[in-house]
Amino acid sequence: MGELIKLPNIGKEVERQLNEVGITTFEQLAEMGCKQAWLRIKSIDDSACLNRLYGLEGAIQGIRWHNLSEDVKGELKAFYNQHK
């Protein structure tokens, strides 16, 4: 286990995928942002879903994804719909 699993919303599988696409630290994740991190995961796992995108943003913000603002969820959902 690395440091990413300590973040909200990041379990073993998401941490493994993040590591596989070259993201191993919180700093790398935060600098890249949830959208680019999700696109990288999507490139290796076509089943990457909207909740995974929400989860990545929640991890960056340090909160459970359920607590993201409706504005953020709306923006991420629009992004997801463009790239699914």
Secondary structure, 3 states (H helix, E strand, C coil): CCCHHHCCCCCHHHHHHHHHCCCCCHHHHHHHCHHHHHHHHHHHCCCCCHHHHHHHHHHHHCCCHHHCCHHHHHHHHHHHHHHC
